[in-house]
Each structure stands twice: as structure tokens, then as C-alpha cells.
Amino acid sequence: MIGEQLLVKILYRMKGKRVVSLLNKKIIITGASSGLGAEIANKVAENKGTPILIARSENKLSEIVTEIKAKWGIEAKYYVFDLKQMDSIHSFVETIIDVEKNVDIVVNNAGFGIFENLIEADPIQIEEMFRVNVISLIYFTQACLPYMLTRNGGHIINIASQAGKVGSPKSTIYASTKHAVLGFTNSLRMELSKTNIQITAVNPGPIKTSFFDTADKSGEYVKNAGKYMLDSKAVADKIVKVMIRPKREVNVPGWMNIGSVFYQLFPTLFEKVLGPIIHKK
């Protein structure tokens, strides 16, 4: 196994590709108690990395850590924290660093959405969506950066969305938060361009997770888009691959990103042709 990993590393380096082993790497994953976050944690452990899980539900986190130990023999860690407590994020990260001594990769995965027309949206939920999806992500990244800068190394992976590239009816607020995540990610990458810290945006389409239990209470979106939904394990695999071979952006599925590019070039035509499909939410 070690020989195979060494061979792969040598071959990629010969091609000029940077390759990172996850062995002994500590990978923080927010929103890790279910869905995509839990799948990322399992995939990290499969690749011999040490997942550090963050979420609100201690019971769920404990179950996942136990599962990872039984399945992969990896001693995953977890910390219970509500990212809406933004004033405490910096001190919380300091606590993690004090215990874990360092952080190699951060996956900002926590987030939620509610699909409804803007006229019907609850102002409290609008603010909460921005707090969780955007502001806490920025604070968490800001809190981790000093440690990465001191070591001149690390990797920030922000889970954005194809919704951050192409908006749609009933996702006015959610799409706005993901537009913000993409803007933040791309700007931060430029700020850190003279360091060895990698910055990646991940833009998935809809994923089959409990996300839609909150986002799509009517069930209409899942009913109409179900056949296009991604498997969370497959998306987690893509994310862990970008930990091993860092790059600026991951778009899944590829065909959906082609649509996003088409939208940037021909927005009026896009909305005219695909408008009836987009409105099925």
C-alpha cells in the first residue's frame, strides 16, 4: 500500500501536479453531523487523514466518530459548537488549536437553505441564513488563517454551490449567500497568492441529503429535480480528491457547470430557454 502511494505521488510530481498525503493530516469539517459533512469525514478517514468534526448535535457526532473508528481504524475527533454563536468562533478555534496543536485543512461545509419566494421570506430566517452560510464561514476562516500563515501551509475548502453561479426563483436568499461565498473564496485566494495556502471553492448541484428536509418543505423541488440529484458519497470523493491534488475550483456535475458558464455568456437566452425548468421549484 505504501509503495503504491509513493508511486502515485512520484507520477503526479512528474506531471507537475502537487500531491498531498492525508496521512497524519488534521482536517476540520463543519456541519459534519450528517449528509455531505459526514461523508467527507468518512472519506478523509479512508485516506488515513484525521477528521475533526464540528456540529451542534453531540449524539450524531459521537455516532459518526464511533463508526469511523470501527470502519477505518482512525481516531476521529469532534467538537460541539453552534456556528450562529459568531462572537465565540475565534475563541472556539483557539480551543481546537490548543488541543490539536495544528490544523492542515478546513472544510467550511455548514449551511442551510429555505426555498420560498422573497415576498414570503421570514426576515429572521434571512438573517440566519447569512449568519450560517456566509458570516460564520468568514469568521471561521479568519480564525484559522493565523495558524496556517505561521506554518505557511494549509488548505481552505469552501462548499459553495452552482446556485452561487446561477440564481433561480425561490432561492433568492440561498443563492445570494452562495454568491457571497464564491466572492469571498476567489478574493481570499488572491490575497494569499504569495503563500503556500491553498483556497478551493466547491460548487455542487443538488445533493441527496437531509438539506432538503428544511429547504424544500413542499417537496416540489425534490419531485422535479430528483433525477438530477447527486450522491453525497460521490461529491465527498471529489472533495477529498481536491485535498490530495489541490486546485482552485471543483464543479459537480460537469454538465451543470457548462450551464453556469453559458448563463454568464448569454443570460437572456439562458433564462428564456431554461426558464420553465428553473421555475419548477
N, C-alpha and C positions, 0 to 999 in steps of 0.2 A: 504493500500500500504506500509506504514512504517513497519507494523507488518510483512508483507511478506518478505520485505528486511532484517529485523532483523533476521527472522527465517532462511533465506538462509545463512546469514553471520555466524550464530551460527553453522549450519550444516557443512559448509565448514571448519570452525575452528576446529570442532570436528574431521574432517578427516585430519587435519594437513595442510590444504590449506590456503594460505594467500588470503584474500579477501579485496578489496579496493572499497569503495563507491566513486562514481564520484561527489556526491553532493558537491557543492562549490569548486570543483577542477578546476584549470585553465589549459587547455590543448592547447598548441601551435601546430598548424598544418601547415607545409609549403606546398607549391603547392596546396593550398586549394580552388582555384577559379573554379575548375571543376573536373570531374572524381572521382577518388578514394578519393582525399582530401576532396572534397565537401561532399561525402557520409560519410566519417569519422566524419566530423563536425556535420552532422545531427544526426548520431548515438550517438555521445557524448551528444548532447543536449537532445536526447530522454532519456538518462540515467542521466539527471539532471546535467551534467557537463557543464562548460562554455568554449565553443570553442573560441580560439583566432586564427583567420585565417590570413595567410600570403601568398601573391602572388603579381604579378605585375599589374593585372587588377582591378582597383578600382570599375568599374561598375559591374563586376562579383561578387566581394567580397560583395559589398553593396546589391546585389540581394539575395545572399545566407544568409546574416545576417538577412535581412527582412523576408525571407522565414522561417528561424529558429525561429524567434520571433513569427510569425503567427502560425506556426505548433506546437511548443513546449513550447512557453512562456518563452524562455531563451534569455537573453540579450547577444548574442554573440558579439565579438569584431573583428575588422580587422585592419591590418597594411599593407600598400602598400610598397613593397620592392622587388628589383631585386637581387636575391642571387648571381648573377655574380659580384656584387659590393663587392667583398670579403674583401677589406680593410675597409669596413664600417660595417661589420657584428657585430663585438664586440660592437661598439657604438650603433648600432641598437638594439641589445638585451638589453643593459643598459637602453635604452629609454623605452622598453617594461616593464622592471622590475620596473622602476621609476613610471610608470603609474599603472601597475597591482599589484605591490608590491611583487609578487612571481610567480613562475612557478612550477607546480606539475608534468606535463607530457609533453614531447616534442615528436612529431611525425615528423621525418625527411622524408617527403614524396616527396618533389620536385625532379624532374628528367625528363630526356627525352632520347630517343634513335633514332638512324638512322640506318636502316638496309641496308648495302651495303658491297660489297667486299672491303677489306682493300686497294687494289690497286687503288680503285676509291674514297677513302675517302678524304674529304677536311681537310687538317691539322688544319684549323681554327675551324672546327666543332669537330674534335677530341679533341682539347684543351678545347673547350667549354663544351663538354660532361663531361670531367673530372672535370672541374671547378664546374659545377652544381651538378653532381651526387655524387662527392666524396669530393672535397676540401671544398666547401661551407658547406656540411654536417658536416665535421670535425670541421670547424671553428665555426659553429653554436652550435654544441655540446660543444665545448671548452668554448664558451662564456656563456653557461647556467650552466655549472658544478659548478662554484664557489658558486652560489646561492643554488644549491642543496646540496653541501658539507657543507655549513654553517648550513643548516637545517638537514643534514644527512638524506635526503629523496628525492625521486623523481624517475622518470622513463623515460628513453630514449628509444624510439622505432624507429628503422631504417628500412625503407622499402627497402629491397634488392630485390632479385629475384631468381627464380630457375635457371635463366641464370647465376647467380653467382656461381652455383654448377656445371652446365653442359654447356659448351660453344657450339656454333653452327655457321655454316657458315653465313656470312653476319651480324653477331652480334659481331664481333671481339672486337670492341671498347666498345660497350654497356656491353657485358659480362665481359670485363676487369674491367669496373667501378663497377659492382656489386660484382665481386670477391673482389675488394678493400673494398667495404662497409662491406662485411662479415668479412674480415680480421680485419678491424678496430673495428667492433662491438664485435667480440669474444675476441680481445685483451683488449679492454676497460672494458669488463665485468670482466676480471681477475684483471685488475688494481684496480677496485672498489669493489672487492670481500669482503673486510672487512668493507664496508659501507652498508647503507640501500638503496642505489640507485640501481634500477633495470635496466638491459640492455636487450633489446629484438631485435632479427632480425626477420623480416617478409619476407618470400620468396614465393611470389605468382607466379603462372604460368601466361600466358597471360590473361589480363582483358579487357573486352569490354569497352573501353574508347576512348577519342579523342587522346590518346597517339599514336595510330597507324596512325592518320592523318599525323603525322610527320615521324614516324618510318618506315612506310610501304607505301610509295608513289605509288608503283606499284600495291598494293592491293593483291599481290600474297600470302603473309603470312596470311592475314585475310581470304582469299579464302580457303586456305588449312587447316588452323588451327581453323577456325571459330567455329566448333562444340565443340572444347575443351576449348573455352574461358570462363573465369569466369565472373559471375555477380558482378559488383562493390559493390552493396549493401551487398552481401553475404561476400565479402572479408572485407568490413568495419565492419561488425558484428563480424568477427573473431578478428579484431584488437582491437575493443572496449572490447571484452571479455578478451583479454590478459591485458588490462588496469585494469580490475576488478580482474582478477586472474593471476598475473604476472608469466611468465615463460621465459626461455631463447630463445626459437625459435618457430615460427609458420610457418608451411609449408602447402600451399594450391595450388592445391588439394593434398590429401594424396598420391594418386597413383603416381603422378608425382614425389613426393619426394622419393618414393620407387625406381623409375628410377634413381634418382640422387645418391642414396646410391649404387645401382647396378653399376653405372658408376664408382664410387670411387673404388669399389672392382674389377671390371672386365672391365676396359676401352676399351681394344681392342675388346672384344666380343660385348660390347655395341655399339661401332662405326660401327662394321661390320653388326650387326643385324638391328640397328635402323638408320644407316647412310642414307639410301634412304629417310626415313621420315624426318629426320632433314634437309636434303638438299632442302626440299620443301619450300623455303623462297624466 
